[in-house]
Amino acid sequence: MGIYCTIEDIENYLGTQPLIQLTNDNGDGLTVETIVCEEALIYSSTLIDGYLRGKYSLPLDTQFPLLKVLAVDLSVYRLYSRRIYTGIPDTVIEKYKNAIKTLEQLQKGIISLESNNENLLIQSSGEYHTNKTELDKLFNKRIIHFEY
């Protein structure tokens, strides 16, 4: 399983005080509870991997900015959903829904993680490295007949 964002990414997005309010269960309101944040990170990473499994070779060995954004949005939603007496802001809900839609589009191949730069193989000591497996490299063996 890849972890696609960090606690610092979430803190940069939300701010320190809101993150403390979402994670600190002992009521002192002084620190971010890293265990709660890590659970949210695991949730978002597991969800992302679930959508990408079968389409991409996991774990991904390249950092993709899109996955970081999705992981932050999913993690923030997860943190808010822990607070049953606190309403989840509409923007957090909307970003969660958009993250799920994006993951569905990645899964269906409507959008791709690859860019022109990422399609290039990295050459190191005469060997080429890619995150594709041997099965990913096989072409479809179906024969197409054209009639004129």
Secondary structure, DSSP 8 states (H G I E B T S, - for coil): ----S-HHHHHHHH-HHHHHHHH--SS--SS--HHHHHHHHHHHHHHHHHHHBTTB-SS-SS--HHHHHHHHHHHHHHHHHH-TTS---HHHHHHHHHHHHHHHHHHHTSS-S--HHHHS-EEETTEEE-S--HHHH-----------
